């Protein structure tokens, strides 16, 4: 248990609201969200409420909101958010999910040598092995493209691990040292800055931004010269439409009154998605004599393909995202049974 967890646990140890009390405060608690007329009994029965998120004023963004109840205390849910392994649920197509220390080095990415043998991962290996710096198939900076192109040939698996352990560790070093603003992806459309998209996503709904502003300001995406909270750092690989991506991510959590807030940022993704942010707020409740947790979740995604969708196609992409998020929530909730 780290100091962050201890502080949150101490705040929430004795916090508990009755169902009636929650009904009285529910509208004010969720006023920042897109949910109204919430049926707690339906949520307690396992149902998940979902809606499209706030308006996104840049073309690459899409947002969804979800609301559900977990049969556990907020402290237990908070801990599970940090420690659960989505790779244990094959339906999510997360090939691995591993934590890294506070200052990751290339040696901390050894799990890259144990990726599964499937067509999704084969895309990632082939894209690295046949990398064309003039037309990169993966999202890297110009310097990273040069690193890939200049790495001597040899055993393809060892070469793959050598290249990506360096890139992933350097991306962490940049993020943690406050240099994320200078990080780029080079693409056929030119250079783009993931931090710009992250900031566009978190500002897309003013009410949500105000609700989480204090937590945002304690992370590297907003901390500036200030010292951010200690975060849970991880790297993972997941499938995007049949092709694997490698990801660097960081989760930050803090108490907010009698609730807990969580902000999970995928600040580097090497294929298919530019950046993602996942927000949660957890409230303690008692339903039918059981201590449970009401969870509000916001999923914010920036992806190159979304920019070209309009009308019904964009609506359909939002529906697909809602389904994917629901599947992820159902897998998460199953960890408490």
C-alpha positions in Angstrom: 0.0 0.0 0.0 1.5 3.4 -1.0 1.1 6.7 0.8 -1.5 7.8 -1.7 -3.7 4.8 -1.0 -3.2 5.2 2.8 -4.4 8.8 2.7 -7.5 8.0 0.6 -8.3 5.0 2.8 -8.1 7.1 5.9 -10.5 9.8 4.5 -13.0 7.2 3.4 -12.8 4.7 6.2 -15.9 5.8 8.0 -17.8 7.4 5.1 -21.1 5.8 4.3 -24.4 7.2 3.0 -27.8 5.6 3.1 -29.9 5.1 -0.1 -32.3 7.8 1.0 -29.6 10.2 1.8 -28.0 9.6 -1.6 -31.4 10.2 -3.3 -31.4 13.6 -1.6 -28.0 14.6 -2.8 -27.8 12.6 -6.1 -28.7 15.5 -8.4 -26.1 17.8 -6.8 -23.4 15.0 -6.8 -24.0 14.3 -10.5 -24.8 17.9 -11.6 -21.5 18.0 -13.6 -22.4 14.9 -15.5 -24.9 14.1 -18.3 -27.1 11.8 -16.0 -30.5 12.7 -14.6 -33.3 10.7 -13.0 -30.9 7.9 -11.9 -32.5 4.7 -10.7 -30.2 3.4 -7.9 -32.1 0.2 -7.5 -31.5 -0.6 -11.2 -27.8 0.1 -10.8 -27.7 -2.0 -7.7 -29.2 -4.9 -9.8 -26.1 -4.7 -12.1 -27.3 -2.4 -14.8 -25.0 0.2 -16.4 -26.2 3.6 -17.5 -24.5 5.1 -20.4 -24.7 8.4 -22.4 -22.7 10.2 -24.9 -20.3 12.7 -23.3 -20.0 16.4 -23.7 -19.5 18.2 -27.1 -16.1 17.8 -28.5 -14.9 20.9 -30.4 -12.0 19.3 -32.2 -12.4 16.7 -34.9 -10.5 13.8 -33.5 -12.4 13.5 -30.2 -15.1 11.3 -28.9 -16.5 10.9 -25.3 -18.8 8.7 -23.4 -20.1 8.7 -19.8 -21.1 5.6 -17.7 -22.7 5.2 -14.3 -22.8 2.0 -12.3 -22.7 0.4 -8.8 -20.0 -1.9 -7.4 -20.6 -4.2 -4.5 -17.6 -3.0 -2.6 -16.4 0.0 -0.6 -14.8 3.0 -2.5 -11.4 2.1 -1.0 -11.7 -1.4 -2.5 -12.8 0.0 -5.9 -10.0 2.6 -5.8 -7.5 -0.1 -5.1 -8.9 -2.4 -7.8 -8.7 0.5 -10.4 -5.0 0.6 -9.7 -4.2 -3.1 -9.5 -6.6 -5.0 -11.7 -5.2 -6.6 -14.8 -7.4 -6.2 -17.9 -5.3 -8.8 -19.6 -6.9 -11.5 -17.4 -10.1 -10.9 -19.5 -9.5 -12.3 -22.9 -12.7 -10.6 -24.3 -11.0 -7.2 -23.9 -8.0 -8.1 -26.1 -5.5 -6.6 -23.8 -2.3 -8.6 -24.6 -0.5 -7.5 -21.4 -0.7 -4.9 -18.7 2.4 -4.3 -16.5 3.4 -1.7 -13.8 6.7 0.1 -14.0 8.7 1.9 -11.2 8.7 5.6 -10.6 11.5 6.2 -13.0 11.3 3.5 -15.6 14.4 2.4 -17.5 14.6 0.2 -20.6 15.2 -2.9 -18.5 11.8 -2.4 -16.9 10.1 -3.3 -20.2 11.2 -6.9 -20.3 7.6 -8.1 -20.8 7.9 -7.0 -24.4 9.7 -10.3 -25.0 6.7 -12.3 -23.9 4.0 -10.9 -26.2 1.5 -13.6 -27.5 1.9 -15.1 -31.0 -1.1 -13.8 -32.9 -2.0 -11.7 -36.0 -2.5 -8.5 -33.9 1.0 -8.7 -32.4 2.4 -9.8 -35.8 1.4 -6.4 -37.2 3.4 -4.7 -34.5 6.5 -6.8 -35.1 6.2 -6.5 -38.9 5.7 -2.8 -38.7 8.9 -2.5 -36.6 10.9 -4.9 -38.7 9.9 -3.3 -42.1 9.8 0.3 -40.7 9.9 3.0 -43.4 11.1 6.3 -41.8 9.8 8.2 -44.8 6.3 6.8 -44.3 6.1 5.5 -40.7 3.4 2.9 -40.1 3.6 3.6 -36.3 3.2 6.8 -34.3 6.7 7.9 -33.5 8.7 11.1 -33.5 11.3 11.9 -36.1 14.1 11.0 -33.6 12.3 7.7 -32.7 12.0 6.9 -36.4 15.7 7.4 -36.8 16.3 5.1 -33.8 14.2 2.3 -35.4 15.8 2.7 -38.8 19.4 2.8 -37.4 19.1 -0.2 -35.1 21.2 -2.9 -36.6 19.5 -6.0 -38.0 19.6 -9.2 -36.0 17.2 -11.5 -34.1 13.8 -9.8 -34.8 12.5 -10.4 -31.3 15.5 -9.0 -29.5 15.6 -6.0 -31.9 11.9 -5.4 -31.2 12.4 -5.4 -27.4 15.6 -3.2 -27.7 13.8 -0.6 -29.8 10.5 -0.3 -27.9 12.0 -0.5 -24.4 14.1 2.6 -25.3 11.1 4.4 -26.8 8.7 3.6 -24.0 11.2 4.5 -21.3 12.1 7.8 -23.0 8.4 8.7 -23.3 7.9 8.1 -19.6 11.0 10.2 -18.8 9.6 13.1 -20.9 6.1 12.8 -19.3 7.4 12.7 -15.7 9.8 15.5 -16.2 7.2 17.9 -17.6 8.4 17.7 -21.2 5.2 16.2 -22.6 4.5 19.4 -24.5 7.5 18.8 -26.7 6.6 15.2 -27.6 5.2 14.6 -31.1 4.0 12.0 -33.5 5.1 12.3 -37.1 2.5 11.3 -39.7 1.5 11.9 -43.3 -0.6 14.8 -42.0 2.5 16.3 -40.3 3.5 16.5 -36.6 0.9 16.4 -33.9 1.3 16.9 -30.1 -0.5 14.3 -27.9 -0.7 16.8 -25.0 -2.7 19.2 -27.2 -5.3 16.5 -27.7 -5.3 15.5 -24.1 -6.0 19.1 -23.1 -8.7 19.4 -25.7 -10.4 16.3 -24.4 -10.4 17.4 -20.7 -11.6 20.9 -21.7 -14.4 19.5 -23.9 -17.0 19.6 -21.2 -16.6 22.7 -18.9 -18.6 21.1 -16.0 -16.4 18.0 -16.0 -13.3 20.0 -16.2 -14.2 22.2 -13.2 -15.1 19.0 -11.3 -11.7 17.5 -11.9 -9.6 20.6 -12.2 -7.9 20.2 -8.8 -6.8 16.6 -9.7 -5.7 17.6 -13.2 -3.5 20.3 -11.7 -1.7 17.7 -9.7 -0.7 15.6 -12.8 2.0 16.2 -15.4 -0.5 17.3 -17.9 -1.2 20.5 -15.9 1.3 20.6 -13.0 3.8 22.9 -14.8 6.5 23.8 -12.3 4.6 22.2 -9.4 5.2 18.7 -8.1 2.6 16.2 -9.3 1.0 13.6 -7.2 2.7 10.1 -7.1 1.1 8.1 -9.9 0.6 4.5 -10.8 2.7 3.9 -14.0 2.1 1.1 -16.4 2.7 0.0 -20.0 0.4 -2.3 -21.9 -0.5 -3.6 -25.4 -4.1 -3.9 -26.7 -5.8 -4.6 -30.0 -7.2 -1.8 -32.2 -9.2 -3.3 -35.0 -7.0 -6.3 -35.5 -3.6 -4.5 -34.9 -1.7 -4.2 -31.6 -0.6 -1.0 -30.1 1.9 -0.3 -27.3 0.9 2.2 -24.6 2.5 4.2 -21.8 0.0 5.3 -19.1 -0.3 6.8 -15.7 -3.1 6.9 -13.2 -3.6 9.6 -10.5 -6.1 9.5 -7.6 -7.1 11.8 -4.8 -9.9 12.2 -2.2 -12.5 14.8 -3.1 -14.7 15.4 0.0 -16.3 12.0 0.8 -15.5 10.7 -2.7 -12.5 9.6 -4.7 -11.4 10.9 -8.1 -9.3 9.0 -10.5 -7.6 10.2 -13.8 -6.0 7.5 -16.0 -4.0 9.0 -19.0 -2.6 7.0 -21.9 -0.2 9.7 -23.0 1.7 7.6 -25.6 0.1 5.1 -28.0 2.1 3.9 -31.0 -0.8 3.0 -33.2 -4.4 3.8 -34.0 -5.2 6.2 -31.1 -3.4 9.5 -30.3 -4.4 9.7 -26.6 -7.0 8.6 -24.1 -8.2 9.8 -20.7 -10.4 7.8 -18.3 -12.0 9.6 -15.4 -13.8 8.1 -12.4 -15.5 9.5 -9.3 -16.5 7.1 -6.5 -19.1 7.7 -3.8 -19.8 5.5 -0.8 -23.4 4.4 -0.5 -25.5 1.9 1.5 -28.1 0.0 -0.5 -30.3 -2.5 1.2 -27.9 -2.6 4.1 -24.9 -3.2 1.9 -21.9 -1.0 1.6 -21.4 -0.2 -2.1 -19.9 2.3 -4.4 -21.5 4.5 -7.0 -19.1 5.0 -9.9 -19.3 7.7 -12.5 -16.9 7.1 -15.5 -15.9 9.4 -18.4 -14.0 7.9 -21.4 -12.3 10.4 -23.7 -10.5 9.3 -26.9 -8.6 11.1 -29.6 -8.0 9.0 -32.7 -7.0 10.0 -36.3 -9.8 8.0 -37.9 -12.5 9.9 -36.0 -11.6 13.1 -37.8 -13.0 11.7 -41.0 -16.4 10.6 -39.6 -19.5 12.7 -39.9 -23.3 12.3 -39.3 -24.4 8.7 -38.9 -20.8 7.4 -39.2 -19.8 9.4 -36.2 -22.9 8.4 -34.3 -22.1 4.8 -35.0 -18.6 5.2 -33.8 -20.0 6.6 -30.5 -22.3 3.6 -30.1 -19.4 1.2 -30.7 -17.4 3.0 -28.1 -20.3 2.7 -25.6 -20.4 -1.0 -26.2 -16.6 -1.4 -25.7 -16.7 0.7 -22.5 -19.6 -1.4 -21.2 -17.7 -4.6 -21.8 -14.7 -3.2 -19.9 -16.9 -2.2 -17.0 -18.6 -5.6 -16.9 -15.1 -7.2 -16.8 -14.0 -4.8 -14.0 -17.2 -5.5 -11.9 -16.7 -9.3 -12.2 -13.5 -8.9 -10.2 -15.7 -8.2 -7.1 -17.9 -11.3 -7.3 
